[in-house]
Amino acid sequence: MKVVFAPDSYKGSLSSIQVAEVMKKAWHAVIPDSETIMKPMADGGEGTLEVFSTSVSHEKVYLSCKGPLGENHESWYVKLDDQRAVIEGAAIAGLPLVPTEERNPDHTTSYGIGQAITHALNEGCTNLIVAIGGSSTNDGGLGMLQALGMKTYDENGQETGMYGKDLHAVKRVDFSELDPLLKDVTIRVASDVDNPLTGPQGASHIYGPQKGATEQQVNAYDHALDHYGKLIEEVFDKNIMNTPGAGAAGGLGFAFLTIGAQLESGAQLIGEAIQLKKAIHDADYIITGEGQSDDQTLFGKAPGYVAELAKENHTPVLLISGSLGANYGALNEIFTSCFSIAPGPSSLEDCLKNAEEYLFETTRQIARLITQQ
């Protein structure tokens, strides 16, 4: 029997790698002679680099860059070969890197992400995958583009800073000194949202509050991003502010569109890169999961993508998640069966604390059932 474990993380408790390891251990406790393959997944947010470092051959590249608050930060990315590299925005400017009491989009920057891109370009990489989910910023990629050579000026002709608060002062943009190496690079951006840059469904209104923005800041940033976006659109003579995904990661999606990058489904992009389809080709069962599954799992989330591949391959796919949320019945459209690891009425605190134990036992019970078939 061949089983592929391809879960996403259980956010707040277990990484996707830990989830896959627990599932594998539980399965072998019941069916020790199974062939098991771990292909932990991500959809473009925190943990993307860990997925690559577990699933494919690679080289870790370390660098010093600016962190989310502009501090000196030690980070890393992976090179898959001489030309291909994977950069995770959350490892450089992610929300978890900012203490809760300091979360404020005025004080965060995406500058370090641009530094990482420059580092990879100077290493000779010509094909980049950049995961942008989980950012702490709402700067429209201002910092990142500045690190790549864009200049921004205020009404007095003075260069502006690199933080979110500086976005409000931008009156002119200049791309004449943009890194020339970008002309010969393919950048694929992993994201799982399709929000436009501005408006009621834009970066500021939908994601600003979770990054510490007040209601007043949300409105101010929406206005600033609208002005900033139009300045850039005028330079390049193209309409990209309303492109699905432009509002991802506080407007980083828009910044990447500006330099010719492609926005793609994070789960699909990562699944292709780790050769998930090849791994499940002759599998008997595929097991995936995430912290909470609901009808939104069907739209761009990693388990949904795994299930679609399994369906194409006519392979049973089981979903084992921390909990099953709203309209979870819809999940049976693509999953063979769905399970929650919670043993009964439980608090969130209890589920997070005991996630590993509950996951092990649920997986073990499923394996016991399968041995009886």
Residue pairs with C-beta under 8 A, 6 or more apart in sequence:
1 31
1 33
1 34
1 35
1 284
1 285
2 34
2 35
2 36
2 37
2 282
2 283
2 284
2 285
3 27
3 34
3 35
3 36
3 37
3 283
3 284
3 285
3 286
3 287
4 36
4 37
4 38
4 39
4 276
4 279
4 280
4 283
4 285
4 286
4 287
5 19
5 20
5 23
5 24
5 27
5 36
5 37
5 38
5 39
5 40
5 287
5 288
6 20
6 39
6 40
6 41
6 276
6 279
6 280
6 286
6 287
6 288
6 302
6 306
7 16
7 19
7 20
7 23
7 40
7 41
7 287
7 288
7 289
7 290
7 302
7 303
7 320
8 16
8 19
8 40
8 41
8 42
8 43
8 288
8 289
8 290
8 291
8 301
8 302
8 303
9 15
9 16
9 18
9 19
9 42
9 46
9 47
9 290
9 291
10 19
10 289
10 290
10 291
10 321
10 322
10 355
10 359
11 290
11 291
12 291
12 352
13 291
13 322
13 351
13 352
13 353
13 355
13 356
14 22
14 355
14 356
14 359
15 40
15 47
15 50
16 40
16 41
16 42
16 47
16 50
16 51
16 302
17 38
17 40
17 47
17 50
17 51
17 54
18 356
19 40
19 289
19 359
20 38
20 39
20 40
21 38
22 356
22 359
22 360
22 363
23 287
23 289
23 320
23 359
23 363
24 36
24 38
25 360
26 359
26 360
26 361
26 362
26 363
26 364
26 367
27 34
27 36
27 363
27 364
27 367
28 34
28 36
29 364
29 367
30 364
30 367
30 368
30 371
31 367
31 370
31 371
37 279
37 283
38 54
38 55
39 55
39 274
39 276
39 279
39 280
40 50
40 51
40 54
40 55
41 51
41 267
41 270
41 271
41 274
41 276
41 288
41 302
41 303
41 305
41 306
42 48
42 50
42 51
42 131
42 266
42 267
42 270
42 302
43 133
43 190
43 192
43 265
43 266
43 267
43 270
43 300
43 301
43 302
43 305
44 131
44 132
44 133
44 189
44 190
44 191
44 192
44 266
44 267
44 269
44 270
45 90
45 131
45 133
45 134
45 192
45 266
46 88
46 90
46 91
46 94
46 96
46 133
46 134
47 90
48 86
48 88
48 90
48 131
48 133
48 190
48 266
48 270
49 76
49 77
49 78
49 86
49 88
49 91
49 131
51 270
51 274
52 58
52 78
52 80
52 86
52 270
52 273
52 274
53 60
53 78
55 274
55 275
56 80
56 273
56 274
56 275
57 80
58 78
58 79
58 80
58 86
59 78
59 79
60 76
60 77
60 78
61 76
61 77
61 78
61 79
61 85
61 119
61 120
61 123
62 74
62 75
62 76
63 74
63 75
63 76
63 77
63 115
63 116
63 119
64 72
64 73
64 74
64 75
65 73
65 75
65 92
65 111
65 112
65 115
65 116
65 119
66 72
66 73
66 92
66 109
66 111
66 112
66 115
66 143
66 147
66 162
67 73
67 75
67 92
67 93
67 97
67 112
68 92
68 93
68 94
68 95
68 97
68 98
68 108
68 109
68 112
68 136
68 137
69 98
69 102
69 107
69 108
69 109
70 107
70 109
70 111
70 162
70 163
73 92
73 97
73 112
75 91
75 92
75 112
75 116
76 91
77 85
77 86
77 87
77 88
77 91
77 116
77 119
77 120
78 85
78 86
79 85
79 120
79 123
79 125
80 86
80 273
82 124
82 125
83 124
83 125
83 126
83 127
84 125
84 127
84 128
84 129
85 120
85 123
85 125
85 127
85 128
85 129
86 128
86 129
86 130
86 131
86 273
87 113
87 116
87 117
87 120
87 128
87 129
87 130
87 131
88 130
88 131
89 110
89 113
89 130
89 131
89 132
89 133
89 134
89 135
89 249
89 252
90 96
90 97
90 131
90 133
90 134
90 135
92 112
92 113
92 116
93 108
93 109
93 110
93 112
93 113
93 135
93 136
93 137
94 134
94 135
94 136
95 103
95 134
95 135
95 136
95 210
95 211
96 134
97 136
98 108
98 136
102 212
103 136
103 211
103 212
104 211
104 212
104 213
104 217
105 136
105 137
105 138
105 139
105 164
105 208
105 211
105 212
105 213
105 217
105 221
105 250
106 163
106 164
106 165
106 217
107 163
107 164
107 165
108 136
108 137
108 138
108 139
108 163
108 164
108 211
109 137
109 139
109 142
109 143
109 162
109 163
109 164
110 135
110 137
110 139
110 141
110 142
110 143
110 144
110 249
110 250
110 252
110 255
111 143
111 144
111 146
111 147
111 162
112 143
112 147
113 130
113 132
113 143
113 144
113 147
113 252
114 143
114 144
114 145
114 146
114 147
114 148
115 147
117 128
117 130
117 144
117 147
117 148
117 187
118 147
118 148
118 179
120 128
121 179
121 181
121 182
121 185
122 181
125 185
126 184
126 185
126 186
127 185
127 186
127 188
128 185
128 186
128 187
128 188
129 187
129 188
129 189
129 190
129 269
129 270
129 273
130 187
130 188
130 189
130 190
130 256
130 261
131 189
131 190
131 191
131 266
131 270
132 189
132 190
132 191
132 248
132 249
132 252
132 253
132 256
133 190
133 191
133 192
133 193
133 248
133 249
133 266
134 249
135 211
135 249
135 250
135 252
136 211
136 250
137 143
137 164
137 211
137 249
137 250
137 251
137 252
138 164
138 203
138 204
138 207
138 208
138 211
138 213
138 221
138 225
138 250
138 251
139 162
139 163
139 164
139 166
139 167
139 250
139 251
140 167
140 197
140 203
140 224
140 225
140 228
140 229
140 250
140 251
140 252
140 254
140 255
141 250
141 251
141 252
141 254
141 255
141 256
141 258
142 152
142 162
142 164
142 166
142 167
142 170
142 228
142 255
143 162
143 163
144 252
144 255
145 255
145 258
145 259
146 152
146 162
147 162
148 178
148 179
148 182
148 259
149 175
149 177
149 178
149 179
150 173
150 174
150 175
150 177
150 178
151 159
151 173
151 174
151 175
151 176
151 177
152 159
152 160
152 166
152 170
152 172
152 173
152 174
153 159
153 160
153 170
153 171
153 172
153 173
153 174
154 160
154 169
154 170
154 171
155 169
155 171
157 172
160 166
160 169
160 170
164 221
164 250
167 221
167 224
167 225
167 228
168 220
168 224
170 224
170 227
170 228
170 231
171 231
172 231
173 228
173 231
173 232
173 235
175 235
175 236
178 259
182 259
182 260
186 262
187 256
187 259
187 260
187 261
187 262
188 261
188 262
188 264
188 269
189 245
189 248
189 253
189 256
189 261
189 262
189 263
189 264
190 264
190 265
190 266
190 269
190 270
191 245
191 248
191 249
191 253
191 263
191 264
191 265
191 266
192 265
192 266
192 267
192 300
192 301
193 245
193 247
193 248
193 300
194 244
194 245
194 300
195 201
195 202
195 203
195 206
195 207
195 244
195 245
195 246
195 247
195 248
196 202
196 241
196 242
196 243
196 244
196 246
196 247
197 203
197 225
197 226
197 229
197 241
197 242
197 246
197 247
197 251
197 253
197 254
198 204
198 222
198 225
198 226
198 229
198 241
198 247
199 205
199 222
201 247
202 222
202 225
202 247
203 221
203 225
203 247
203 248
203 249
203 250
203 251
204 213
204 217
204 218
204 219
204 221
204 222
204 225
205 218
205 222
206 247
207 247
207 250
208 217
208 218
208 221
208 250
209 218
211 250
213 221
225 251
225 254
226 241
229 240
229 241
229 251
229 254
230 241
232 254
232 258
233 239
233 240
233 241
236 258
240 246
240 254
240 257
240 258
241 254
243 253
243 254
243 257
243 263
244 263
245 253
245 257
245 263
246 253
246 254
246 257
246 263
247 253
247 254
248 263
253 263
256 263
257 263
265 300
265 305
266 300
266 302
267 300
267 301
267 302
267 304
267 305
267 306
268 305
270 302
271 277
271 302
271 305
271 306
271 309
276 306
276 309
277 309
277 313
280 286
280 309
280 310
280 313
280 315
281 313
283 313
283 315
284 315
284 316
285 315
285 316
285 317
285 318
285 370
286 306
286 307
286 309
286 310
286 315
286 316
286 317
286 318
287 317
287 318
287 319
287 320
287 363
287 366
288 302
288 303
288 306
288 307
288 317
288 318
288 319
288 320
289 303
289 319
289 320
289 321
289 322
289 359
290 297
290 301
290 302
290 303
290 321
290 322
291 321
291 322
291 323
292 321
292 322
292 323
292 324
292 325
293 303
293 319
293 321
293 323
293 324
293 325
293 328
293 331
293 338
294 324
294 325
294 326
294 327
294 328
294 331
295 326
295 327
295 328
295 330
295 331
297 303
297 304
297 319
297 331
298 304
298 330
298 331
298 333
298 334
303 319
303 321
303 335
304 334
306 317
307 317
307 319
307 334
307 335
308 334
310 316
310 317
311 317
311 334
316 336
317 334
317 335
317 336
318 335
318 336
318 337
318 338
318 339
318 366
319 331
319 335
319 337
319 338
319 339
320 339
320 341
320 359
320 362
320 363
320 366
321 338
321 339
321 340
321 341
322 340
322 341
322 342
322 351
322 355
323 340
323 341
323 342
323 351
324 331
324 338
324 340
328 338
331 338
332 338
339 362
339 366
340 362
341 351
341 355
341 358
341 359
341 361
341 362
342 351
342 358
343 358
343 361
351 358
